[in-house]
Amino acid sequence: MKANIFRKIKRGVRLWQQNAIPGTVVVALVILVRLTGAMQPLEWGAYDRFLRWRPIEPIDDRITIIGINEDDLRAVGYPIPDRELVGLLNKLASYKPRAIGLDIFRDLLPTDIDRTELARAFKSIKNLIGIEKSVLPDPQNTIVDPPPELPNEQVGFADVVVDRDGNVRRSLLSSFRLKQRFDRDYKFSLSFLLSELYLKAEGIESGNGILDKNAARFGKVELPHLKSNDGSYVGEDMGGNQVLMNWRSGQKRFKVLSLRDIKNNNFNPAQIRDRIVIIGITAISYKDILTAPAVADDFIDGVEFHAHSASQILSAVLDDRPMIRALPDVWEYVWLIFWGGLGISTVLVGKSSLRSILVLGVTSIGLTVGSYICLVFAWWLPIVPTLIAFLGAGLVTRYIQDLRSLIDQRQQIINQRQRTLDEAFNALHNGPLHTLAEILSTIKMGETIDPPKLGARLENLDRELRDVYESIRPESSTRQEYTPIHEMLYEVYHKTLQRDFAGFKLLKVKVPDIQSIDDDYMSIEQKRELCIFLEEALCNVGKHAIGATQLQITCKQADGKVRLRVIDNGAGIQAEQGKSSKDKERGGTRQAKDLAKSLGGSFIRSAHSPQGTICELIWTVGEH
């Protein structure tokens, strides 16, 4: 039993190896293409779409946006006068927010000659954070300095990381500041500093990560920073401390008030008190906009981006809302290989092309849904290359398997025709042709054959011809496919000894010791060849074993080997010593050697002591 199971496993592994090569090539190509970064646009698109499909979240009421819109600009003018800005800051500060972010550059827009009031407001509001552009170079290497009245600890950069397709998916929390005079100091983003002020009021301090020294930490929560090959990114510049944006889902994500709302007291003070308030220009003409397909089809305002960035930090620390993570680079490719192998295996165990394609389709849907669910729980899996590897490997394997099956079927038809011809020749050679040769030999020698005796011989010839027809009928082949080999061999023994051969007439002792052997690894062609081998060996005894009185047929399995042996005590192989090697290789001998090669065994014809011939076929069970 164990040997049979081992042989089945071994054949299954061999079959898998033969059919898995095309699918394996597909998986390897997917990995190579992904390593070049060519799949990034597809993966980014799927990532954005999954984020858009997430369940709607409530508004984060810890953050309020003061959006200066087109109506506000028409009312106060542009650039915004310092007095308007001072009035807005002082009024907001009176409601005691935890932090105020001013997402408006002031160094390039000095609207008043006298900045005394603005400077006084900047210095008096200790929880005010201004902005600068200082860490991400652009083609002109533009650097926008912060308001000179603000100390360094109250300045955050407003630089935004944009992917190669022009969309925003990352947030830069901290980085070195680039200066024209080549010195560098470390800076934090506007959203990071606003979050730090808010959480400090909760008694939560910031610091470096414990598990990852390069990560930022608030209390016990570490914000996972991106590496150059995380997610779909390939060799991306992840300088500084970058995190994936876990955008807040839904149509209304933050409370938005206008400048007019503040001036006209058209707001609830609770929307300001103990909140983060971010001031920015939302007017279309100002063009402080970003494209983020994970949030909106068109664009979002820059001030909203900073609100999202701060919101995800607060939510991670206070609400246990996870930051988006990606599998380590190595595990992503293990994931791809696993699913590619699963696609190949799905096809190999499938019974039909239709079923295989159906299973591949259903599994692909499950894989897509599973990847979406993982992203809902903030794990980004490489869905696009995984689907391509899974479906590509499976479909290519199915195609090659069907093509190989078609070729095998055609080859089987050709082989079947050849086997039918060989079987017909052997059956005619060992039966009707032998009877006909005896009749012709008698006639040539001038002997007279009695009509009754001639009639009996012709009747025997007719019966043998009909037996040839029966042996090559398709129904006979189908029946043999399910018949154990030892039963087939015994039937051959019984029928062959009934033939009218001279060598059979003197036999006094016939010992058929044909036992059951393992044959589940044999093809129907090999079973037939074994029957032909036994028939040919017995016919040789009947034709050439002159004076034989004993015949022993043995078929036994022992120690993993099978021996099929025919022994007689006739004149022996000495009678054939005069024949040439070419003559000896004809017919049965050649068939026996080909069969031995097919079974991975050997064929032996030798002398039997004290007299006779041994015709023997030996092979190892399952070794072919």
Beta strands, then each sheet from edge to edge (+ up, - down):
strand 1: 63-68
strand 2: 99-103
strand 3: 128-132
strand 4: 155-157
strand 5: 170-176
strand 6: 186-188
strand 7: 206-208
strand 8: 216-218
strand 9: 221-223
strand 10: 241-244
strand 11: 255-258
strand 12: 276-281
strand 13: 289-290
strand 14: 300-301
strand 15: 325-326
strand 16: 379-380
strand 17: 509-514
strand 18: 550-558
strand 19: 561-568
strand 20: 602-607
strand 21: 613-620
sheet 1: 4+ 3+ 2+ 12+ 1+ 11+
sheet 2: 6+ 5- 10+
sheet 3: 7+ 8- 9+
sheet 4: 13+ 14-
sheet 5: 15+ 16+
sheet 6: 17+ 18+ 19- 21+ 20-
end
